[in-house]
Amino acid sequence: MRIIRFKDIHSLREEILKGGLEQFAVIQLDDRSVTIDDNYFHRMEEIASDADSTITYCHYREKDGDKITLHPVIDYQFGSVRDDFDFGPLVMLNVADALASSEDMGDGRKMADGGWYELRLRMSIGKTIAAVPEYLYTVEKKDFRKSGAKQHDYVDPRQISYQIEMERVFTDFLIATSGMVNPAIIDSKGDDPQFKVKASIIIPVKNRVNTIKDAVNSALSQATDFAYNVIVVDNGSSDGTREYLEQIDNPKLKLIKTEETDNLGIGGCWNKAILSEECGKYAVQLDSDDIYSDENTLARIVKKFEDEDCGMVVGSYMLTDFNLNPIPPGLIDHKEWTDLNGANNALRINGFGAPRAFYTPLVRNILFPNVSYGEDYAMALRISREYKVGRIYEPLYYCRRWDGNSDADLSIEKVNEHNMYKDFIRSVELIARIRANIRGYEN
């Protein structure tokens, strides 16, 4: 059995057909140097046969000079539909499934323009994809960036044509699986008397004494013609953060204190704020590391809510260093979003953008999952299933990247944990959307 380098669908089909009656083919997805273990082909073929899997992939090692590190992969879920899912550089395909799935794909479509993405989405429908938790080959390590530096690759403005092609591929997949949605519009106009203020800025925080002052000052300095407050949920800080917050003398600041024994993640902190009687009609996010771009951010977000009757509003942000100097890729505006297809395409990408703001009655009915990663993505997907999401494409927010960020330098195990959780959220959401569509067809 040979290893076939993936170039485009036409070339892949030709190379597979050269294999004659072979049941499986191994394809390489990138140009890194690969050394396979002696038992790689035997073990992978054995598992693919026994599991009747359409795609089979495995753990691998990365080599940097004389240093070898382990690179585990994660299981493929129904919602593993993001285009950057890490199979590793080698995958084994069931030949019959690959040929059938690629039969009407464009011959010139290359991997970078969606060829591999489209093929594996098609091959995943109703089939088994098997991840082998065994290290069966070694690959040359080329990307030495920390996790924080890789985090925004998927929204790099230089990737616009790539994003457009990936959206087209994913939309076809959603049509094939009955997963498309058409968001309705919630009528959220008018002041609701149950709210003391029109808007609340929500800041969950734990041990951010070096940054919380900037965040709070940014929130308290917003210029509005409506009443608002700032709800800071201190999640058991022990580094002086809580003491700093307690000495602030400003009636707009509402401090909610929780303890470590409350077992709250960021999502749980958000729920504390949302369910508080102090929470306004609109709940607007500000991370404890970051600041708004100017004093008009809150007013612009509320205006978007009221102009467009949104269930949620998302702005754009500038990536900066700790001192607010822009760093690549710069402005993160999520222009891949469109009013027509944004709620569908959001399942493909790894986030919605920031700052995020929510119509409070909706969030009180849904509530955030009590986790510290992906809680906002879960909420945004759920809202976008049924309600309009308003977008602001100008920068409203400075997202400061520094060594103290919780995601600055994550291990591969932690990155995998995060990706598995978001894939789980996508799986649940995609199933819910399919079920809603089936009920609609039946009615």
DAWOSUL-V374962 format. One record per helix or strand of 2 or more residues. SS is the DSSP state (H for helix, E for strand). FROM is the first residue (numbers start at 1). TO is the last residue. If there is no record, write none. Layout:
ss:SS from:FROM to:TO
ss:SS from:FROM to:TO
This chain:
ss:E from:3 to:5
ss:H from:9 to:18
ss:E from:24 to:28
ss:E from:34 to:36
ss:H from:40 to:51
ss:E from:53 to:64
ss:E from:67 to:71
ss:E from:90 to:94
ss:H from:95 to:101
ss:H from:111 to:113
ss:H from:115 to:124
ss:E from:128 to:140
ss:H from:147 to:150
ss:H from:153 to:155
ss:H from:157 to:177
ss:E from:199 to:205
ss:H from:212 to:220
ss:E from:228 to:235
ss:H from:241 to:246
ss:E from:253 to:258
ss:H from:260 to:262
ss:H from:266 to:275
ss:E from:282 to:285
ss:E from:291 to:292
ss:H from:297 to:308
ss:E from:312 to:320
ss:E from:326 to:332
ss:H from:342 to:345
ss:E from:356 to:359
ss:H from:360 to:366
ss:H from:375 to:384
ss:E from:389 to:400
ss:H from:412 to:442
